[in-house]
Amino acid sequence: MKIIDRTIFPVLSQALSDQRIMVITGMRRVGKTTTLKWLLEQVPSTNKLLMDLERRDQRAVFEENNYERVMDYFRNMGLNPEEPMIIALDEIQYAPNLPSVVKYLYDKYSIKFLLTGSSSFYLKNLFNESMAGRKVVYEMFPLGFGEFLDFRGMPYRKRTSLEEMRYDAHEYERLQSLYEEYIHFGGLPNVVLEARTEIKREILLDIFSSYINIDVQAMADFRKIGELQNLLRLLSMRIGNKLDLSKLSQIVGISRPTLNEYLEFMERTYIIHQLPAYARADRSTALGKKLYFRDNGIASILGQLAEGALFENAIFNQLHNYGELAYLSKGNSYEIDFILTSGNQKPVGLEVKYHPVDSDQAKLERAAVKQGLTQVWLVGRHPAPGFSNFLWGGNIF
């Protein structure tokens, strides 16, 4: 099977020379298993092994109380513990005892472990302080639009600055239909590679069903799964809005503590993201958070979403790799959808508009003056006649 490069691959490849345990985490079907196979291909040694812990027989190996028997299993599989060994374990959330086994073998035999798991929630709870200094965690997210184009075999010029992402009529005509597909169906690799619309939806429904029936059941102690599903549908209708936790808890019929538990679980299992306000830490908490989904495709199957909300959600997912994101709100005075902070560079304000026009630009510039922002941009989905001074979403790779 041909493996298409992801933007995270060079970082992971460099980490192979780091003896620490490598943990790759992210939502279901984001490409973790493929990435694990790619990493093993980069290792010239044959003293390596890949195990799928979704398989009951392979998971049973790590249920041994005597951890030396695990090493015996590796020997029986033809590995030589006297030479550098690489053990790749896929879907570690299915083996609750695995952190203890890995710690023992890592400390005694200096094995290089490559692990994947579908939840930072799991990692937080089971990879505790005893693993401090022994592991490094990498997060994988659905494809950005540039990766989407790579998967579809479409050439493009990568932009290195916001200025280069400005609307270009020729690129708009060339890539518009693909960008619309990205907005509606998201960036999960299996969905991107499927050409048929109805099958795309079936794949997304299957991924969501697996999340509810496998991940939620395996990693959480939620007795009423229906409440969680109902909450997810309500959240899909609140994309880009500040969450009113009191109202949400009343609608779903759950307590505020239970609601907070659900939201934390969904965020740590890479379904949603709660975007903080651009303010001091104490003020940011008081202002509340805005809601986005980590994948447009998952969001789209939960309900009939407004096109503007889907577009804003796509822009959130395209921007998050460029730096830290927050939103800016000054009550009824003005709002800016995203404040992007990257390294030592000054914050940039970005306002998302379906059809940006001159009046949107003037309003954004007034807000920028009040806030002290030296750089602001409109981000548009489609051009309006006579106005082209905006970043086109399809140029944000």
WOPE-V257475 format. One record per residue. RES is the residue in one small letter. SS is DSSP state (hx for helix, st for strand, lp for the rest). OMEGA is omega in whole degrees, 0 to 359 (999 if undefined). NEAR is the number of other ideal C-beta (glycine too) atoms within 10 Angstrom. Layout:
BEGIN
res=(RES | RES)
ss=(SS | SS)
omega=(OMEGA | OMEGA)
near=(NEAR | NEAR)
END
This chain:
BEGIN
res=(m | k | i | i | d | r | t | i | f | p | v | l | s | q | a | l | s | d | q | r | i | m | v | i | t | g | m | r | r | v | g | k | t | t | t | l | k | w | l | l | e | q | v | p | s | t | n | k | l | l | m | d | l | e | r | r | d | q | r | a | v | f | e | e | n | n | y | e | r | v | m | d | y | f | r | n | m | g | l | n | p | e | e | p | m | i | i | a | l | d | e | i | q | y | a | p | n | l | p | s | v | v | k | y | l | y | d | k | y | s | i | k | f | l | l | t | g | s | s | s | f | y | l | k | n | l | f | n | e | s | m | a | g | r | k | v | v | y | e | m | f | p | l | g | f | g | e | f | l | d | f | r | g | m | p | y | r | k | r | t | s | l | e | e | m | r | y | d | a | h | e | y | e | r | l | q | s | l | y | e | e | y | i | h | f | g | g | l | p | n | v | v | l | e | a | r | t | e | i | k | r | e | i | l | l | d | i | f | s | s | y | i | n | i | d | v | q | a | m | a | d | f | r | k | i | g | e | l | q | n | l | l | r | l | l | s | m | r | i | g | n | k | l | d | l | s | k | l | s | q | i | v | g | i | s | r | p | t | l | n | e | y | l | e | f | m | e | r | t | y | i | i | h | q | l | p | a | y | a | r | a | d | r | s | t | a | l | g | k | k | l | y | f | r | d | n | g | i | a | s | i | l | g | q | l | a | e | g | a | l | f | e | n | a | i | f | n | q | l | h | n | y | g | e | l | a | y | l | s | k | g | n | s | y | e | i | d | f | i | l | t | s | g | n | q | k | p | v | g | l | e | v | k | y | h | p | v | d | s | d | q | a | k | l | e | r | a | a | v | k | q | g | l | t | q | v | w | l | v | g | r | h | p | a | p | g | f | s | n | f | l | w | g | g | n | i | f)
ss=(lp | lp | lp | lp | lp | lp | lp | lp | hx | hx | hx | hx | hx | hx | hx | lp | lp | lp | lp | lp | st | st | st | st | st | lp | lp | lp | lp | lp | lp | hx | hx | hx | hx | hx | hx | hx | hx | hx | hx | lp | lp | lp | lp | lp | lp | st | st | st | st | st | lp | lp | lp | hx | hx | hx | hx | hx | hx | hx | hx | lp | lp | lp | lp | hx | hx | hx | hx | hx | hx | hx | hx | hx | lp | lp | lp | lp | lp | lp | lp | lp | lp | st | st | st | st | st | lp | hx | hx | hx | lp | lp | lp | hx | hx | hx | hx | hx | hx | hx | hx | hx | hx | hx | hx | lp | lp | st | st | st | st | st | st | lp | lp | hx | hx | hx | hx | hx | hx | hx | lp | lp | hx | hx | hx | lp | lp | lp | st | st | st | st | st | lp | lp | lp | lp | lp | hx | hx | hx | hx | hx | hx | hx | lp | lp | lp | lp | lp | lp | lp | lp | lp | lp | lp | hx | hx | hx | st | lp | lp | hx | hx | hx | hx | hx | hx | hx | hx | hx | hx | hx | hx | hx | hx | hx | hx | hx | lp | lp | lp | hx | hx | hx | hx | hx | lp | lp | lp | hx | hx | hx | hx | hx | hx | hx | hx | hx | hx | hx | hx | hx | hx | hx | hx | hx | hx | hx | hx | hx | hx | hx | lp | lp | lp | lp | lp | hx | hx | hx | hx | hx | hx | hx | hx | hx | hx | hx | hx | lp | lp | st | lp | lp | st | lp | lp | hx | hx | hx | hx | hx | hx | hx | hx | lp | lp | lp | hx | hx | hx | hx | hx | hx | hx | hx | hx | hx | hx | hx | hx | lp | lp | lp | st | st | st | st | lp | st | lp | lp | lp | hx | hx | hx | hx | hx | hx | hx | lp | lp | st | st | st | st | lp | lp | hx | hx | hx | hx | hx | lp | lp | lp | lp | lp | lp | hx | hx | hx | hx | hx | hx | hx | hx | hx | hx | hx | hx | hx | hx | hx | hx | lp | st | st | st | st | st | st | lp | lp | lp | lp | lp | st | st | st | st | st | st | st | lp | lp | lp | lp | lp | lp | st | st | st | st | st | st | lp | lp | lp | lp | hx | hx | hx | hx | hx | hx | hx | hx | hx | hx | hx | hx | hx | hx | lp | lp | lp | st | st | st | st | st | st | lp | lp | lp | st | lp | lp | st | lp | lp | lp | st | st | hx | hx | hx | lp | lp)
omega=(178 | 179 | 180 | 183 | 172 | 181 | 180 | 186 | 180 | 179 | 180 | 180 | 178 | 182 | 178 | 180 | 177 | 185 | 181 | 177 | 179 | 179 | 178 | 183 | 181 | 183 | 178 | 175 | 180 | 176 | 183 | 182 | 177 | 179 | 178 | 178 | 179 | 180 | 180 | 178 | 180 | 182 | 183 | 182 | 173 | 182 | 185 | 185 | 175 | 179 | 180 | 185 | 168 | 178 | 184 | 183 | 180 | 176 | 182 | 179 | 185 | 175 | 178 | 175 | 177 | 186 | 177 | 178 | 175 | 177 | 175 | 179 | 179 | 178 | 180 | 178 | 175 | 180 | 181 | 181 | 177 | 178 | 176 | 182 | 173 | 179 | 179 | 182 | 184 | 177 | 185 | 181 | 180 | 181 | 185 | 182 | 189 | 180 | 180 | 180 | 182 | 180 | 180 | 183 | 179 | 182 | 185 | 187 | 180 | 177 | 173 | 181 | 171 | 186 | 171 | 176 | 187 | 180 | 172 | 175 | 178 | 184 | 181 | 186 | 186 | 174 | 187 | 185 | 179 | 179 | 181 | 180 | 182 | 186 | 171 | 187 | 176 | 179 | 174 | 179 | 175 | 184 | 165 | 184 | 176 | 177 | 176 | 179 | 176 | 181 | 180 | 178 | 182 | 180 | 177 | 178 | 180 | 178 | 182 | 179 | 178 | 180 | 181 | 182 | 180 | 180 | 177 | 187 | 182 | 178 | 177 | 180 | 184 | 189 | 187 | 185 | 178 | 179 | 177 | 177 | 179 | 180 | 186 | 186 | 173 | 190 | 174 | 191 | 181 | 179 | 181 | 183 | 179 | 184 | 187 | 184 | 184 | 179 | 175 | 181 | 178 | 179 | 180 | 178 | 178 | 178 | 180 | 178 | 179 | 178 | 182 | 189 | 181 | 184 | 182 | 181 | 185 | 191 | 182 | 180 | 179 | 183 | 183 | 183 | 179 | 178 | 180 | 179 | 178 | 179 | 180 | 179 | 177 | 180 | 180 | 178 | 181 | 178 | 178 | 180 | 173 | 183 | 172 | 188 | 180 | 180 | 179 | 181 | 178 | 182 | 182 | 180 | 179 | 180 | 177 | 178 | 178 | 177 | 179 | 178 | 178 | 182 | 178 | 180 | 181 | 178 | 183 | 172 | 169 | 175 | 181 | 170 | 177 | 186 | 181 | 176 | 177 | 184 | 173 | 184 | 181 | 180 | 181 | 179 | 181 | 183 | 181 | 184 | 175 | 188 | 172 | 175 | 182 | 178 | 181 | 181 | 178 | 179 | 187 | 181 | 182 | 180 | 178 | 184 | 175 | 182 | 179 | 179 | 178 | 180 | 179 | 178 | 178 | 180 | 175 | 182 | 178 | 185 | 192 | 178 | 183 | 180 | 179 | 180 | 172 | 174 | 180 | 179 | 175 | 179 | 179 | 184 | 179 | 176 | 172 | 188 | 184 | 167 | 183 | 177 | 183 | 178 | 180 | 181 | 179 | 180 | 179 | 176 | 180 | 180 | 185 | 179 | 179 | 174 | 181 | 180 | 184 | 183 | 176 | 180 | 181 | 179 | 180 | 180 | 176 | 178 | 180 | 179 | 181 | 184 | 182 | 178 | 181 | 179 | 177 | 179 | 164 | 175 | 187 | 176 | 179 | 179 | 171 | 182 | 174 | 180 | 181 | 183 | 179 | 173 | 175 | 182 | 181 | 175 | 179 | 186 | 999)
near=(4 | 3 | 12 | 17 | 11 | 22 | 15 | 18 | 15 | 10 | 10 | 19 | 13 | 9 | 15 | 15 | 7 | 10 | 13 | 14 | 22 | 22 | 22 | 25 | 25 | 23 | 22 | 20 | 22 | 27 | 25 | 21 | 17 | 15 | 22 | 22 | 14 | 17 | 22 | 16 | 10 | 10 | 16 | 6 | 11 | 10 | 16 | 18 | 17 | 16 | 21 | 16 | 21 | 14 | 12 | 8 | 8 | 18 | 20 | 12 | 19 | 22 | 12 | 15 | 6 | 8 | 17 | 11 | 10 | 18 | 20 | 13 | 17 | 20 | 10 | 8 | 11 | 9 | 19 | 12 | 15 | 8 | 9 | 14 | 20 | 19 | 23 | 22 | 27 | 22 | 21 | 26 | 22 | 22 | 22 | 16 | 14 | 23 | 23 | 14 | 18 | 26 | 18 | 14 | 20 | 19 | 10 | 12 | 13 | 11 | 20 | 19 | 22 | 23 | 25 | 26 | 26 | 28 | 24 | 18 | 21 | 22 | 21 | 12 | 13 | 19 | 24 | 10 | 6 | 10 | 18 | 8 | 8 | 16 | 18 | 11 | 15 | 16 | 13 | 19 | 21 | 26 | 25 | 21 | 22 | 19 | 21 | 23 | 20 | 19 | 17 | 14 | 7 | 12 | 7 | 17 | 11 | 9 | 15 | 9 | 7 | 17 | 10 | 12 | 21 | 16 | 21 | 16 | 10 | 7 | 17 | 18 | 9 | 15 | 19 | 14 | 10 | 17 | 23 | 18 | 17 | 26 | 21 | 19 | 23 | 27 | 24 | 25 | 18 | 15 | 24 | 25 | 12 | 17 | 9 | 9 | 11 | 7 | 12 | 23 | 17 | 14 | 20 | 25 | 12 | 13 | 20 | 18 | 10 | 14 | 23 | 14 | 11 | 15 | 21 | 19 | 12 | 13 | 21 | 19 | 8 | 15 | 6 | 12 | 13 | 10 | 16 | 19 | 14 | 15 | 21 | 21 | 12 | 16 | 23 | 22 | 15 | 16 | 22 | 20 | 14 | 17 | 17 | 12 | 14 | 10 | 11 | 19 | 18 | 12 | 12 | 19 | 10 | 19 | 10 | 12 | 9 | 16 | 19 | 13 | 15 | 23 | 20 | 13 | 20 | 23 | 17 | 19 | 24 | 26 | 23 | 24 | 19 | 15 | 21 | 16 | 19 | 23 | 17 | 9 | 7 | 7 | 10 | 15 | 12 | 9 | 18 | 18 | 19 | 25 | 24 | 26 | 28 | 25 | 25 | 28 | 23 | 27 | 27 | 21 | 20 | 18 | 13 | 7 | 19 | 13 | 12 | 15 | 20 | 22 | 26 | 24 | 26 | 28 | 23 | 24 | 24 | 22 | 20 | 18 | 13 | 14 | 14 | 13 | 21 | 20 | 24 | 21 | 18 | 13 | 7 | 6 | 9 | 16 | 14 | 23 | 23 | 24 | 22 | 20 | 15 | 12 | 6 | 5 | 10 | 10 | 21 | 21 | 23 | 21 | 24 | 26 | 20 | 13 | 14 | 26 | 16 | 11 | 9 | 17 | 18 | 10 | 13 | 22 | 14 | 12 | 19 | 19 | 10 | 11 | 17 | 8 | 19 | 11 | 14 | 19 | 22 | 22 | 25 | 27 | 24 | 15 | 16 | 15 | 7 | 7 | 17 | 15 | 12 | 25 | 22 | 23 | 25 | 27 | 24 | 22 | 19)
END
